């Protein structure tokens, strides 16, 4: 593949988050702009009031349980970090920069928040589970923090096969090139690039951490009355064949359920998968009080 240094302008259909970005001078593969499916415009929906964080007494009970169960320990700390989204920085509010946490801000998630939480989850699961720690490269946290840097130019795209195989391949090539340029000059940049390329193959535990973070985020929003649903997605854009398959497996349109189906089916060959399956079981016990039958059936198969 020929590399060239170009001034690359990518025009992505605007959905309110993606904007036309002009990339700096990068050594990247030449390719046409990737067309990422976008939702149609919709009216602002009514939101319930912003919930408060759990009382300290309940939090203390969770920490006592966490001391005896590593799955609860990891999830307790992950949910605590999401609760920080409800806490505004005084300088931001007092100087009139914004009113965060507002209702919409608190439950949204930016790419950089996702990357930060992937890194935190990497640290936590490595601390509590030896098999995760031994399966990850030493630069795992750096990769977690920077793995979506290419989305600065492309915007985010869902992993629901809305992109063609060719489109996904071109997106991966571009993101690898951006990551390479971003890391160039760091002493271990060559090894970082190698490990990032392995991450893109979906055979690395970092891939599990990337996908698992969204499941923990959905668990947190579900606990606060914002479960999300593919019924909403259907109202603004056409469901993909993968969406329809996930619904048929779990018999649910709730977002966390369809994402768990995707996770289980796409993690079969990845090391330390059982740790994350155990964490998912604990998530269901936390949000629903039970592990769904369809999930147990998937694990048997």
Residue pairs with C-beta under 8 A, 6 or more apart in sequence:
1 29
1 173
2 29
2 30
3 27
3 28
3 29
3 177
4 27
4 28
4 30
5 25
5 26
5 27
6 25
6 26
6 28
6 30
7 22
7 23
7 25
8 22
8 23
8 26
8 28
8 153
9 20
9 21
9 22
9 23
10 20
10 21
10 23
10 33
10 34
10 153
10 154
11 20
11 33
12 18
12 19
12 20
12 21
12 33
12 34
12 35
12 36
12 154
12 155
13 35
13 36
13 38
14 20
14 38
15 38
15 39
15 155
17 155
17 156
18 36
18 38
18 154
18 155
18 156
19 155
21 152
21 153
21 154
23 153
23 178
26 177
26 178
26 181
27 177
27 180
27 181
28 174
28 177
28 178
28 181
29 170
29 173
29 174
29 177
31 170
31 173
31 174
32 170
34 154
34 157
34 163
34 167
34 170
34 171
34 174
35 167
36 154
36 155
36 157
36 162
36 163
37 162
37 237
38 237
39 233
39 236
39 237
40 236
40 237
42 235
42 236
47 103
47 104
48 225
49 103
50 86
50 101
50 103
50 106
51 224
51 225
52 86
53 83
53 86
54 62
59 80
62 72
62 76
63 76
65 72
65 76
66 72
66 73
66 76
66 77
67 73
69 282
70 128
70 129
71 278
71 279
71 281
71 282
72 282
73 124
73 128
74 121
74 124
74 125
74 128
74 279
75 216
75 219
75 279
75 282
75 283
75 286
77 124
78 117
78 120
78 121
78 124
78 216
78 220
79 216
79 219
79 220
79 223
81 117
81 120
82 117
82 216
82 217
82 220
83 220
85 101
85 105
85 106
85 107
85 113
86 101
86 106
87 101
88 99
88 100
88 101
91 97
92 98
92 100
93 99
93 100
98 105
100 106
107 221
107 224
107 226
109 217
111 148
111 151
111 152
111 156
114 148
114 213
114 214
114 217
115 144
115 145
115 146
115 147
115 148
116 145
117 213
117 216
117 217
118 144
118 145
118 147
118 209
118 210
118 213
119 141
119 144
119 145
121 144
121 209
121 212
121 213
121 216
122 136
122 140
122 141
122 144
122 206
122 209
123 141
125 132
125 209
125 275
125 276
125 279
126 132
126 133
126 136
126 140
127 133
129 272
129 275
131 271
131 272
131 274
131 275
132 205
132 272
132 275
135 205
135 271
135 272
136 205
136 206
137 143
137 191
137 195
137 198
137 206
139 188
139 191
139 192
139 195
140 195
140 205
140 206
142 192
143 192
143 195
143 196
143 199
143 206
144 206
144 209
144 210
146 179
146 182
146 183
147 179
147 196
147 199
147 206
147 210
148 156
148 175
149 175
149 178
149 179
149 182
150 171
150 174
150 175
150 176
150 177
150 178
150 179
151 175
152 178
153 174
153 178
154 171
154 174
154 175
157 163
157 171
159 211
159 262
160 240
160 242
160 243
160 262
161 240
161 241
161 242
162 240
163 171
172 200
175 200
176 193
176 196
176 197
176 200
179 192
179 193
179 196
180 189
180 193
183 189
183 192
183 193
186 192
195 204
195 206
198 204
198 206
199 206
199 207
199 210
201 207
202 266
202 270
203 269
203 270
204 270
205 270
205 271
205 272
207 267
207 270
208 263
208 267
208 270
208 272
208 273
208 276
211 259
211 262
211 263
211 266
211 267
212 263
212 276
212 279
212 280
214 259
215 256
215 259
215 260
215 263
215 280
215 283
216 283
218 227
218 228
218 255
218 256
218 259
219 256
219 283
219 286
219 287
221 227
221 228
222 228
222 254
222 256
222 287
223 286
223 287
227 254
227 255
227 256
228 254
228 255
228 256
229 253
229 254
229 255
230 239
230 243
230 247
230 253
230 255
230 258
231 253
233 239
233 243
242 262
243 258
245 261
246 257
246 258
246 259
246 261
246 262
247 253
247 258
249 261
249 294
249 298
250 257
250 258
250 260
250 261
250 292
250 294
250 295
251 294
252 258
256 283
256 287
257 292
260 280
260 295
261 298
263 276
263 280
264 277
264 280
264 295
264 298
264 299
265 298
267 273
267 276
277 299
280 295
281 291
281 295
284 290
284 291
284 292
284 295
285 291
